[in-house]
Amino acid sequence: MGAPDFWDDSEAAQKVVMQLKGLKGIVSPLNELESSAEDLEALFEMAEEDDSIEGEVRSEIDRLEVVLDDLELKALLNGPNDSAGAIVTINARDGGTDANDWADMLLRMYSAWAVGQEYKIELLDRQENEEAGINHASIAVRGPMAYGYLKGEEGMHRLVRISPFNSESKRQTSFAAVSVSPEIDDSIEVNIEKKDVREDTYRASGAGGQHVNKTDSAIRLTHIPTNTVVQCQNQRSQHQNRDTAWKMLRAKMARVEEERREAEEAKKYETQARTGFGSQIRNYFLHPDQRVKDARTGHYVGNFNSVLDGSELQGFFDAFLRLKAGKTEAVASDDD
């Protein structure tokens, strides 16, 4: 990074900066633990002579256990693409306008979490719903271990609330599907035959008036053998949208390959979302009371808004990592 020409290639430089940040996230806590362990030995010796500092010793042990627990979780992020950025796609599913609004709420939730982690976010695609919310959207989240944390979010997310779109104020259940793929660079080989990909162009949606898009600049790519579809309309030109769409397709196909490898090692995770009741990975309740509960890990938060604003979302990521590593108790059933 000290080289005079380091920033000549901005994209390559950013990758190095991200790599450094990820390494510091491991090395710095390790160095702190090593130094603090030596200080703790001295505290133990002092405590043998002076009972009044026992509380200080206990407090330091508790603090170091938190640091160690965080490092152990990061050690679980050892998949082939866990250190990569993540492409998160959210689609409204069952539930009408409430589902469109719910998809938009989830988009804001992941964005808020990413901002809290000091990650970078890029909007790749967004299709507004005419009444409220979105039909679908895709964002790139870039930061150390972004994909490792977010990949456990893939599946169906269920919201139960009093509908703001129902004049009778009835309880409404709606669903949104989340898909997560690793954002891989050109150094990782993904075999995609161009003859297997259909490209469609269409007019990107806009604000209307003088800002209306008069050209077919948006791009949709369909990988025919796997029926994998990606689309991009948020770049300034068709060429930029095409390049971004191909990156998204490579990311999706890398995810397909990763799932294939995981399936060879173990049975596919049974709660992987399909659609509708009984398929959700997580339940979010605003009625009759506020709570969020993961159907796989049993992790529970009693404050809906603290999850939706991203501040308590990390606990769900950590619980899923522990589950995959066999470090959690049996999942409690959720009859709601």
C-alpha positions in Angstrom: 0.0 0.0 0.0 3.0 2.3 0.4 3.9 1.9 -3.3 3.7 5.2 -5.3 1.4 3.6 -7.9 -0.8 1.8 -5.4 -3.9 3.9 -6.2 -3.4 3.9 -10.0 -5.8 1.0 -10.2 -8.6 2.0 -7.8 -10.5 -1.3 -8.0 -7.4 -3.4 -7.2 -6.4 -1.0 -4.4 -9.8 -1.3 -2.8 -9.5 -5.1 -2.7 -6.2 -4.8 -1.0 -7.6 -2.3 1.6 -10.5 -4.7 2.3 -8.1 -7.6 2.7 -6.0 -5.6 5.1 -9.1 -4.6 7.1 -10.1 -8.3 7.3 -6.6 -9.4 8.5 -6.5 -6.6 11.1 -9.9 -7.8 12.4 -8.2 -11.1 13.3 -4.6 -10.1 14.2 -5.5 -7.1 16.4 -7.7 -9.1 18.8 -5.2 -11.9 18.9 -2.4 -9.4 19.9 -4.7 -7.9 22.5 -5.5 -11.3 24.0 -1.8 -12.2 24.2 -0.9 -8.9 25.9 -4.0 -9.0 28.2 -3.2 -12.6 29.2 0.2 -11.5 30.5 -1.5 -8.6 32.4 -4.0 -11.0 33.9 -1.3 -13.1 35.4 0.0 -10.1 37.2 -3.6 -9.3 38.4 -3.9 -12.8 39.8 -0.7 -12.4 41.8 -1.9 -9.1 43.1 -5.3 -10.6 44.0 -3.6 -13.2 46.2 -2.3 -10.4 48.3 -5.2 -8.0 48.1 -8.8 -9.2 48.0 -10.1 -5.8 47.1 -9.1 -6.2 43.4 -11.0 -9.5 43.0 -13.8 -7.6 41.2 -11.3 -6.1 38.8 -10.0 -9.5 38.0 -13.5 -10.9 37.3 -14.3 -7.9 35.1 -11.2 -8.4 33.0 -11.9 -12.2 32.6 -15.4 -11.4 31.4 -14.0 -8.8 28.9 -11.5 -11.2 27.5 -14.1 -14.0 27.2 -16.1 -11.7 24.9 -13.0 -11.0 22.7 -12.2 -14.7 22.6 -15.8 -15.6 21.7 -15.8 -13.1 18.8 -12.6 -14.7 17.5 -14.0 -18.2 17.7 -17.0 -17.0 15.6 -14.7 -15.5 13.0 -12.8 -18.8 12.9 -16.0 -20.4 11.7 -16.0 -18.1 8.6 -13.7 -20.5 6.8 -15.7 -21.3 3.6 -14.0 -20.8 0.2 -15.9 -17.5 -0.4 -16.6 -16.3 3.2 -14.1 -13.4 3.0 -15.8 -12.0 -0.2 -18.4 -9.3 -0.5 -22.0 -10.4 -0.8 -24.7 -9.8 -3.4 -28.1 -9.7 -1.5 -31.3 -10.0 -3.6 -34.7 -9.5 -2.0 -37.9 -10.5 -3.7 -41.5 -9.9 -2.5 -43.5 -13.1 -2.3 -46.9 -14.0 -0.8 -48.8 -11.2 0.8 -49.7 -8.6 -1.8 -48.7 -5.0 -1.1 -47.7 -6.0 2.4 -45.1 -8.3 0.9 -43.8 -5.5 -1.3 -43.5 -3.2 1.8 -41.9 -6.1 3.8 -39.2 -6.6 1.1 -38.4 -2.9 1.3 -38.1 -3.1 5.1 -35.7 -6.0 4.7 -33.6 -4.1 2.2 -33.3 -1.2 4.8 -32.5 -3.7 7.5 -29.5 -5.2 5.7 -28.3 -1.8 4.6 -28.5 -0.5 8.2 -26.5 -3.5 9.5 -23.9 -2.9 6.7 -23.5 0.7 7.6 -23.1 -0.2 11.3 -20.2 -2.5 10.3 -18.7 0.3 8.2 -19.2 -1.8 5.0 -19.8 -0.3 1.6 -23.1 -0.7 -0.1 -23.9 -0.4 -3.8 -27.5 -0.6 -5.2 -27.4 -2.9 -8.2 -31.0 -3.2 -9.1 -34.4 -2.0 -7.6 -37.9 -2.3 -9.0 -40.5 -0.3 -7.2 -44.0 -1.5 -6.6 -46.7 0.8 -7.9 -48.5 1.0 -4.6 -45.8 0.6 -2.0 -42.4 -1.0 -1.4 -40.5 -3.0 -4.0 -41.0 -6.0 -6.2 -37.3 -6.9 -5.9 -33.9 -5.3 -5.3 -30.2 -6.3 -5.3 -27.4 -4.7 -3.3 -23.6 -5.4 -3.1 -22.3 -5.4 0.5 -18.5 -5.1 0.6 -16.5 -5.6 3.7 -14.5 -8.2 5.6 -16.4 -11.5 5.8 -19.6 -9.9 4.4 -20.6 -13.1 2.5 -19.6 -15.3 5.5 -22.0 -13.5 7.7 -24.8 -12.9 5.2 -25.0 -16.3 3.5 -27.1 -17.7 6.4 -29.8 -15.1 5.6 -30.8 -17.0 2.4 -34.4 -18.2 2.6 -37.9 -17.0 3.3 -38.6 -14.3 5.9 -42.1 -14.1 7.4 -43.7 -10.9 8.8 -46.9 -10.9 10.9 -48.5 -7.5 11.7 -51.6 -5.4 11.5 -51.6 -4.3 7.9 -51.2 -0.6 7.2 -52.7 -1.3 3.7 -55.9 -2.9 5.0 -58.8 -0.5 5.8 -60.1 -3.0 8.3 -56.8 -3.2 10.2 -56.6 -7.0 10.0 -53.6 -9.1 10.9 -51.6 -9.8 7.8 -48.9 -12.4 7.1 -46.4 -11.6 4.3 -43.3 -13.2 2.9 -40.1 -12.0 1.3 -37.3 -14.2 -0.2 -33.7 -13.4 0.4 -30.9 -14.8 -1.9 -27.2 -14.3 -1.1 -24.3 -14.9 -3.4 -20.5 -14.2 -3.0 -19.2 -11.3 -5.0 -16.2 -12.9 -6.7 -13.5 -11.2 -8.8 -12.0 -12.3 -12.1 -9.3 -14.3 -10.3 -11.8 -17.0 -9.4 -12.8 -19.2 -12.4 -16.5 -19.7 -13.0 -17.3 -21.7 -16.1 -20.3 -20.1 -17.9 -20.8 -20.7 -21.6 -22.1 -17.6 -23.3 -24.3 -19.8 -25.6 -26.1 -20.9 -22.4 -27.0 -17.3 -21.5 -30.0 -15.4 -22.9 -29.7 -11.6 -22.8 -32.8 -9.4 -22.7 -32.8 -5.6 -22.7 -35.7 -3.5 -21.4 -36.4 0.1 -20.3 -35.2 0.9 -16.8 -37.8 2.3 -14.5 -37.3 5.9 -13.5 -38.9 8.9 -11.8 -40.8 10.0 -14.9 -40.9 13.4 -16.6 -37.6 14.6 -17.9 -35.9 11.8 -16.0 -37.7 9.0 -17.9 -35.5 6.5 -19.5 -36.0 6.6 -23.3 -33.6 3.7 -24.2 -33.5 0.0 -23.4 -30.5 0.3 -21.0 -31.5 -2.3 -18.4 -30.1 -5.8 -18.8 -31.6 -9.2 -17.8 -29.4 -12.4 -18.1 -30.9 -15.9 -17.9 -28.6 -18.9 -17.5 -30.8 -21.4 -19.4 -29.5 -24.7 -18.0 -30.1 -23.6 -14.4 -32.8 -21.0 -15.0 -30.8 -18.5 -13.0 -31.9 -15.0 -13.6 -30.1 -11.7 -12.8 -30.8 -8.1 -13.8 -29.3 -4.7 -13.5 -30.8 -1.3 -14.3 -29.0 1.1 -11.9 -25.9 1.9 -13.9 -25.7 4.9 -16.3 -25.4 2.9 -19.5 -26.4 -0.4 -21.1 -22.7 -1.3 -21.2 -22.2 -0.8 -17.5 -25.5 -2.6 -16.7 -24.3 -5.5 -18.8 -20.9 -5.7 -17.0 -22.6 -5.6 -13.6 -25.2 -8.2 -14.6 -22.4 -10.6 -15.7 -20.7 -10.1 -12.3 -24.0 -10.9 -10.6 -24.5 -14.0 -12.8 -20.9 -15.2 -12.0 -21.7 -14.7 -8.3 -25.0 -16.7 -8.5 -23.2 -19.5 -10.3 -20.5 -19.6 -7.7 -23.2 -19.9 -5.1 -24.7 -22.8 -7.0 -21.4 -24.6 -7.1 -20.8 -23.9 -3.4 -24.2 -25.4 -2.6 -23.4 -28.5 -4.7 -20.2 -29.0 -2.7 -22.0 -28.6 0.6 -24.6 -31.1 -0.5 -21.9 -33.7 -1.2 -20.6 -33.3 2.4 -23.9 -33.1 4.2 -27.6 -33.2 3.6 -28.9 -29.9 2.3 -30.1 -27.8 5.2 -33.8 -28.8 5.6 -35.2 -25.4 6.5 -33.9 -23.8 3.2 -36.8 -21.6 2.1 -39.2 -22.4 -0.7 -42.4 -20.4 -0.3 -45.3 -19.8 2.0 -46.2 -21.1 5.5 -43.8 -23.5 7.1 -40.8 -22.7 4.8 -39.6 -19.5 6.6 -36.2 -19.4 8.2 -37.2 -16.5 10.5 -40.4 -15.1 11.9 -40.9 -11.3 12.6 -43.8 -10.3 14.7 -45.4 -6.9 15.3 -48.7 -8.4 16.4 -49.9 -9.6 18.9 -46.5 -8.7 20.5 -43.0 -7.6 19.2 -40.5 -10.4 18.7 -38.2 -11.9 16.1 -37.3 -15.6 16.3 -35.1 -17.7 14.0 -36.8 -21.0 13.1 -33.4 -22.8 12.7 -31.4 -21.7 15.7 -34.1 -20.6 18.1 -32.3 -17.3 18.5 -34.8 -14.8 19.9 -35.0 -11.0 20.2 -37.9 -9.3 21.9 -37.6 -6.0 20.2 -38.7 -5.9 16.5 -37.3 -2.5 15.8 -33.8 -3.2 17.1 -33.5 -6.1 14.6 -35.0 -4.0 11.7 -32.6 -1.1 12.4 -29.7 -3.6 12.2 -28.5 -3.1 15.8 -29.4 -6.7 17.0 -29.2 -8.5 13.6 -25.6 -9.7 14.3 -26.9 -12.1 17.0 -28.8 -14.1 14.3 -25.7 -14.3 12.2 -23.6 -15.6 15.1 -26.3 -18.1 16.2 -26.4 -19.5 12.6 -22.6 -19.8 12.5 -22.6 -21.7 15.8 -25.4 -24.0 14.5 -23.4 -24.9 11.4 -20.4 -25.7 13.5 -22.5 -27.8 15.9 -21.9 -25.3 18.8 -25.6 -24.7 19.7 -28.4 -26.4 21.5 -31.3 -28.1 19.8 -33.6 -25.7 18.1 -36.8 -24.9 20.0 -40.0 -25.4 18.1 -42.0 -22.3 17.1 -45.7 -23.0 16.6 -46.6 -19.5 15.5 
